[in-house]
């Protein structure tokens, strides 16, 4: 009986030690992000506040809030690593904190699957496109706005973090065009629906997505011209607490009238820099496009966007 109990205890200890340390790290923890305050809880329930710089199978590199030197803690002593939120911080009325910089989670035109930074945001692009978006919870977000003289835009998004470095999501953006509605019997809607996967954190990330761009007016003809494939890619990196460089590109495949229904290809690349100041962000970018079979390559067009974030998460 005693030997059996000792055997079971040994197996339990071995299985516990074999568990992945990643399962004990909260998905919102961004390793190396000194703008986050991390709480490290050890097996003996010792609690440390600071920044987790790096974690591997053997060692945790941790800088305590009250120290300048880096501590090296064995990973097998880790009970839990999470983001520390002081009591009342989520409802302090100062958004994400008066001294905090909002994490970079979305490009200018394309969304990513990174976790939402705040409860709400307002985005304005070139004084023409303006939306307000609200995060209903950690996963779902909705928005509404104006797309200049074209009409009303509505957005719906959902995101899930499978691990601290792997995120998936879906996005749908619909544009209602009242001007086109006056010439059509059906509701005039344009849209962009796609799925996406993002690898990395708000400091360094690669975003990939694929879906369809739809037009129910053209699609009503029955010739398939109302749907086009849209593939997208974006990547970026934070250079400093205030500056992030990133690029995004959209590839559109439309069915043309050429032999055997060959599809036409259009590329829309952009290059951008983002300036973060607390809850504010300014984006400065260049955009151009290239259509297959067209030798004309237009010069890059500059644009500016501004976003304001409020409501801590």
C-alpha positions in Angstrom: 0.0 0.0 0.0 2.8 2.4 1.0 4.8 1.6 -2.1 1.8 2.2 -4.3 1.2 5.6 -2.7 4.8 6.5 -3.2 4.6 5.5 -6.9 1.5 7.6 -7.5 3.1 10.6 -5.8 6.2 10.2 -8.0 4.1 10.0 -11.1 2.1 13.1 -10.1 5.3 15.1 -9.5 6.7 14.0 -12.8 3.6 14.9 -14.7 3.4 18.3 -12.9 7.0 19.1 -13.8 6.3 18.1 -17.4 3.5 20.6 -17.8 4.4 23.4 -20.2 5.3 26.6 -18.4 3.5 28.6 -21.2 0.1 27.4 -19.7 1.0 29.3 -16.5 1.5 32.6 -18.4 -1.6 34.7 -19.1 -2.2 35.4 -22.7 -2.2 39.2 -22.2 1.4 39.2 -20.9 3.7 40.8 -23.4 7.2 39.7 -22.5 9.6 42.6 -22.5 6.9 45.3 -22.6 8.0 47.6 -19.8 4.7 49.5 -20.1 2.9 46.5 -18.6 3.2 45.8 -14.9 3.5 42.0 -14.5 2.8 40.0 -11.3 5.0 36.9 -10.8 3.7 34.3 -8.3 6.0 31.6 -7.3 5.2 28.1 -6.0 5.5 29.3 -2.4 3.1 32.2 -3.2 5.8 34.8 -3.1 4.5 37.7 -5.3 6.8 40.0 -7.3 5.8 43.1 -9.3 7.8 44.2 -12.3 8.5 43.3 -15.9 9.0 39.7 -17.3 11.6 40.2 -20.0 12.0 36.7 -21.2 10.9 33.2 -20.2 12.3 29.9 -21.4 12.2 26.3 -20.1 14.9 27.0 -17.5 14.9 30.6 -16.5 12.7 33.7 -16.1 14.5 37.0 -16.6 12.6 39.4 -14.4 13.2 43.1 -13.5 11.5 44.0 -10.2 9.7 47.3 -10.1 11.9 48.5 -7.2 15.2 47.3 -8.7 17.3 48.2 -11.7 19.1 44.9 -12.0 17.6 41.8 -13.6 16.7 38.7 -11.5 17.1 35.2 -12.9 14.4 32.9 -11.5 14.1 29.1 -12.2 11.1 28.5 -14.4 10.1 25.4 -12.4 9.3 27.7 -9.5 6.7 29.6 -11.5 3.1 29.3 -10.3 1.5 32.1 -12.5 2.6 35.1 -14.5 -0.1 37.7 -15.3 -0.7 41.4 -15.8 -1.2 43.3 -12.6 -4.1 45.8 -12.4 -4.4 48.0 -9.3 -7.9 48.1 -7.7 -10.0 50.7 -9.5 -7.6 51.1 -12.4 -10.2 49.9 -14.9 -12.7 52.6 -13.9 -10.4 55.5 -13.1 -11.9 57.7 -15.9 -8.5 58.2 -17.4 -8.8 55.7 -20.1 -5.9 53.3 -20.1 -4.0 55.3 -17.6 -2.7 58.8 -17.7 0.9 57.7 -18.1 0.4 54.6 -20.3 0.8 54.3 -24.0 -1.9 52.3 -25.8 -0.6 49.1 -27.3 -0.5 48.8 -31.1 -3.2 46.4 -32.2 -4.5 47.6 -35.6 -3.1 48.9 -38.8 -4.5 51.9 -40.6 -6.9 50.2 -43.0 -6.6 46.5 -41.9 -7.4 45.0 -38.5 -5.2 42.4 -36.8 -6.2 39.7 -34.3 -4.2 41.1 -31.4 -6.2 41.7 -28.2 -8.2 45.0 -28.1 -6.3 47.8 -26.3 -9.2 49.6 -24.8 -13.0 49.6 -24.5 -13.5 52.2 -27.3 -11.7 54.2 -29.9 -12.4 56.9 -32.5 -10.5 56.8 -35.8 -10.3 59.5 -38.5 -8.4 59.1 -41.8 -7.8 62.2 -43.9 -10.9 63.9 -42.5 -13.0 61.6 -44.8 -13.3 58.2 -43.0 -14.4 58.3 -39.4 -15.6 55.5 -37.1 -16.2 54.9 -33.5 -15.7 51.3 -32.3 -16.7 49.7 -28.9 -15.3 46.5 -27.4 -18.2 44.5 -25.9 -15.8 42.2 -24.1 -12.4 40.6 -24.7 -13.5 39.0 -28.0 -16.2 41.1 -29.7 -16.2 44.6 -31.1 -18.7 46.6 -33.1 -18.5 50.1 -34.8 -20.2 52.6 -36.9 -19.1 55.7 -38.8 -19.0 57.7 -42.0 -17.0 57.0 -45.2 -16.9 60.5 -46.5 -19.5 61.2 -49.2 -20.0 57.5 -49.9 -22.2 56.5 -47.0 -22.4 54.8 -43.6 -19.9 52.1 -42.5 -20.5 49.4 -39.9 -17.8 47.1 -38.5 -18.0 43.8 -36.6 -14.9 41.9 -35.3 -14.1 39.0 -33.1 -10.7 37.9 -31.8 -9.3 35.1 -29.7 -5.8 34.6 -28.3 -4.7 30.9 -28.5 -1.4 31.7 -26.8 0.6 34.9 -26.0 2.1 34.8 -29.5 -0.8 33.4 -31.6 -4.1 35.2 -32.2 -7.0 34.5 -34.6 -10.0 36.5 -35.6 -12.7 37.4 -38.1 -13.7 40.8 -39.4 -16.6 42.2 -41.5 -16.9 45.8 -42.7 -20.0 46.9 -44.5 -20.6 50.2 -46.4 -24.1 51.4 -47.2 -24.2 53.8 -50.2 -27.3 55.9 -50.3 -26.4 57.4 -53.7 -26.3 54.0 -55.3 -29.5 53.1 -53.5 -31.4 55.7 -55.5 -30.6 53.8 -58.7 -31.1 50.3 -57.4 -34.1 48.4 -56.1 -32.1 46.3 -53.7 -30.1 47.5 -50.7 -26.7 48.9 -51.9 -24.1 47.3 -49.7 -20.3 47.0 -50.2 -18.3 44.9 -47.8 -15.1 43.1 -46.8 -15.3 39.9 -44.8 -12.2 37.9 -43.9 -10.5 35.7 -41.4 -7.1 36.5 -40.0 -4.2 35.2 -37.9 -1.6 37.3 -36.2 1.7 36.0 -34.9 3.6 38.1 -32.2 2.6 40.9 -29.9 1.9 44.6 -30.2 5.7 45.1 -30.2 6.5 42.8 -33.2 3.9 41.1 -35.3 3.0 39.5 -38.6 -0.7 39.6 -39.7 -2.2 37.4 -42.5 -5.7 37.4 -43.7 -7.9 36.0 -46.5 -11.6 36.6 -47.4 -13.9 38.2 -49.9 -14.9 41.7 -51.0 -18.5 41.8 -51.9 -20.9 44.1 -53.7 -24.6 42.9 -53.7 -25.5 45.3 -56.5 -23.0 43.9 -59.0 -23.6 40.4 -57.5 -27.3 40.7 -58.4 -26.4 40.3 -62.1 -25.5 36.7 -61.6 -22.1 36.9 -63.3 -19.9 36.6 -60.2 -18.6 40.2 -60.5 -20.0 41.1 -57.1 -17.4 39.0 -55.3 -13.6 39.3 -55.3 -11.0 37.5 -53.3 -9.0 39.7 -50.9 -5.7 38.5 -49.4 -3.8 40.7 -47.0 -0.5 40.9 -45.1 0.8 43.3 -42.5 3.9 43.4 -40.3 5.4 46.0 -37.9 7.7 46.6 -35.0 7.9 49.2 -32.2 11.1 51.2 -32.4 10.5 53.1 -29.1 7.7 53.7 -26.6 6.3 56.3 -29.0 7.1 55.1 -32.5 6.0 52.1 -34.5 6.9 51.3 -38.1 4.6 49.0 -40.1 3.4 48.1 -43.6 0.2 46.6 -44.9 -0.8 45.3 -48.3 -4.1 44.1 -49.9 -4.2 41.8 -53.0 -7.5 41.8 -54.8 -8.3 39.1 -57.4 -11.3 39.9 -59.6 -12.8 37.9 -62.4 -12.3 39.6 -65.7 -13.5 39.1 -69.2 -10.2 37.6 -70.5 -9.8 34.1 -71.9 -11.0 31.2 -69.6 -12.1 33.6 -66.9 -8.6 34.6 -65.9 -8.6 36.8 -62.8 -7.1 40.3 -62.7 -4.8 41.2 -59.8 -4.6 44.5 -58.0 -2.1 45.3 -55.2 -2.5 48.1 -52.7 0.6 48.4 -50.5 1.1 51.0 -47.8 4.1 52.1 -45.6 3.5 53.8 -42.3 4.8 55.3 -39.1 2.7 55.7 -36.0 3.3 58.2 -33.1 1.8 57.2 -29.7 1.2 59.7 -27.0 -0.8 58.2 -24.1 -4.3 57.6 -25.5 -3.6 59.4 -28.8 -2.1 58.0 -32.0 -1.1 59.7 -35.2 -0.4 57.6 -38.3 1.6 59.0 -41.3 1.6 56.8 -44.4 2.0 56.4 -48.1 -0.3 54.3 -50.3 -0.2 53.3 -53.9 -1.7 50.6 -56.2 -0.7 48.5 -59.1 -3.1 46.7 -61.5 -2.0 43.8 -63.5 -1.6 44.7 -67.2 -1.4 48.4 -66.5 2.1 49.9 -67.0 1.2 53.0 -65.1 2.5 53.0 -61.6 1.0 56.0 -59.7 3.2 57.9 -57.3 2.6 57.2 -53.6 -0.2 59.2 -52.1 0.4 60.5 -48.5 -2.3 60.3 -45.9 -2.7 61.0 -42.1 -5.0 59.3 -39.6 -5.7 60.0 -35.9 -7.1 57.7 -33.2 -8.2 58.4 -29.7 -8.6 55.5 -27.2 -10.5 55.5 -23.9 -11.6 53.0 -21.3 -9.1 50.6 -19.8 -9.4 46.9 -20.3 
